[in-house]
Amino acid sequence: MDKLICASNENDVLVDFFNSGIYDKNRTLKCTKSPSMDIVVSSNLERLLYHISEDTVQVKAWMESLEKTGVYNIFSKDEAKNNKYREKLSMFKAKSADKESAYSAIKSVFEKYNYLMDTHTAVAYHVAQGLKLDSKVVILSTASPFKFASSVCDALEISHSDDEFKTLEQLSEYAKLAIPLPLCNLDKKPVLHKDVVAKSEIKSAIESFLFEAKKHKLKIRVPATLQI
């Protein structure tokens, strides 16, 4: 394997990290058309930091700095360590793509190859094209384009309904692709969850949910980052 490519949308905190060694979360989160990439704090980067440094104490110090100041820099006055980190980071290339670039990728790939990409895969494709690497590139497609039907229709410059369910049908007809089974007839299925929770009530809603789960002895998986 030659390089690992990190592709990001307008929320390019990871691109900045791979290119500079500095992680800075002091920025505004942007809501984009590739929402799974909308992050300010990466939930898994500390695993990579360990493989780079092979030092749990150092990783802890970086994470504490991120918590207290919003920033950490893996480089220091220790040039021996810096050279080690640079060598390991050289395995990565990182670049970002904005909405217009991703939309252009969706349209051009569909017209050229008759392959329909979702908005996240389009970010990866645009980045891969822009890096112009000599080696072959494998792009990991992350989701069905039908999960983001309105955005994909906009990218293809085809009119679509404001009704998301009708948009699925319109995209299916245009692209001549079947709607994925989990999304078929979704509008005809019963609504199971009807609670609407205000932002100010989220904490108490989570506490109530956990209390009910415990009372009924339900097994649930709580993310390690959840703090209430």
N, C-alpha and C positions, 0 to 999 in steps of 0.2 A: 504494500500500500504506500502510495506516494504522500498524499496530503489528506487531511480531514478538513472539510469546508464548513464553516459556520455561516449560515445565511440568516439575516435578520431583516425585519421590516423597518419602519421608521423608529421603532424602539430599539435602537442599536447599541445598547449598553454592553452587550457581549462583543460586538465588533470592536468597540473602543478598548475593551479589556484585552482581546487577543492581539490588537495592534500596538498597545502601549504598556500592558501589564498593570494598568490602573483600573480598578473597578469603582465607579462613582454612580451611586443611586440617586444623587441629588439632581433629579431631573423630573420633568412632567411626563406622566404616562399618557401616551397617545392612543386613542381608540382607532383601530384600523380595520381594514377588510380581511386581515389575516389574524384574528383575535387570539389564537393559541400562541402567537408570538408576542403578544402584548404583555411584556414584563418589565419590571424595573429591578427586581431581585430574582436572580436565577436560583431555583430550588435545589439544583444538583451540582453546581460548579465546585463546591468544596471537595467533592470526590476527585475531581480533576486536580484541584490544588494539592491534594495529598500526593497524587502520583507525580506531580511536578516537583514537590518539595521533599516528599518522603519524611515529613516531620509533622506529627499531630499537634505539637505545641505551637509550631508556626502557623498552622492552619487555624487553630483556635484564636491566636492573636489577630489574624486577618479578619476573622468573623466578628470578633469583639470590636475591632476598629470600624467595621461596616455598621455594626449596631449602634455604636456611639457617635460616629462622625458621618456615616454614610459613604465612606471612602476607605479603600486600602490600596496599597501599592506593593506588589510582590518584589519589586527591586529595592535594594538598599545600598549601603556603602560597602557591603561584602561582595566584591567583584567575582569571587570564585562561585558563590551561590548565584549571582546574576547570570554568569555565563552558563551555568547548569540550567537555569530556568529558560534562558533564551534558546538553548539547544532543544529543549523539550517543546517549547511553544512554536518552534519552527515547523513542527508537524502540522500546524494549523494555518489555514487561510480564512480570512473573515471579510465579509462585505455585506452591504445592505441594499435593499431595493424599496422604492416608494410605491404607492398605489398605482401610479401611471405606468411604471415599469412592469409591475406584476400583471396589470391588465393587458398591456401590450404583449407580454409573453403568452398569456392564455389565448389571445386571438391568433397570434402568429403560429403557435404550435398546433392549434386546432385546424387552421387553414392549410398548413403544410403537411401535417402528419395525421390529421383526423383523430387526434388524441386530446381529450378534454381534461384540463388540469383544474384543481381547486386553487384557491388564492394563496395557500401556503406553499404548495408545490411550485407555483409560479414564481414566488420569491426565490426559491432555491434555483430554479431554471435560469432566471435572469442573472443571479449572482454567478452561477457556473459559467454562463456565456461571457460575462464581463471579465472573469479572471483569466480566460484564455490559457488554461493550463495545457501543457504538452501531452500529459497522460490522459487516459480515458477517464471519464467522470460518470459515476453512478449517482443518480438522484433518488433519494428516498421519498416517494410520494406519501403524503401523510393522511389524506382524507378523500372522500368522494366529493366531486364538484357539486353534487346535489345537496350537500350539507350547506353550501353557500350559494344557492341557486341564483338569488337576486344579483349578487356581486358578479357571478360568472356571466349572467345575461348582460349586465352592464359592460363587462369586458368584451363580450362578443358583439356589442352594439345592437342588441335586439331588444325590442320593446317587451315589457312583461307586466304582469298584473301586480297590484299592491298586495294581493292575497298570496302568501307564500306557498300555499298548497297548489294554487293554479300556476304559479311560477314553475314549480317542479314539472308540471305537465308540459308547459311551454318549452322548457329547456330540453326535456326528453324528446319532444317532437322535433325541435330544431337540430339537436345533435344526433338524433336517431339512436338514442341509448335508452335502455330500460331504467326506470326509477328503481333504486336499490330497495330490496324487499322491506327492510326496517322502516322505510319512509312511505311505502305504499299504503294508501288508505289511512294514513295517520290522522287525518281530520275526522274520520268516522269512529275513532276509538274514544272510549270514555276518558274524561279528564279526571285524573286521580288526585292531583295536588292542586288545591284551590286557595291555599293561604297566601296572602300578600303581606309581606313584612316590611315595615319602614326601616330605613337605615338605622335610626336611633334604637330600634327594637331588636336588631339582629342578635345581640349578645343574649338577651333574655330568651329569644326564640331557640337559639342553639342549646342553652341550658335546659329549657323545657323538653326539647327533643332528646337530649341525653338522659334526662330524668326518666322519661317515658320508656326509652330503650332499656334502661337498667331495670325498671319496674317489671317489664315484660321479658326480661332476660334475653334481649336480642343481642346478637353479636354484631358489633359495628367496628369499622376501622376508622380511627380518628387520625388525621394527618399530624405529623410531629410538629408542624408549624402552627397548629391551631392553638390560640391562646384566648381564654375567656375569663 
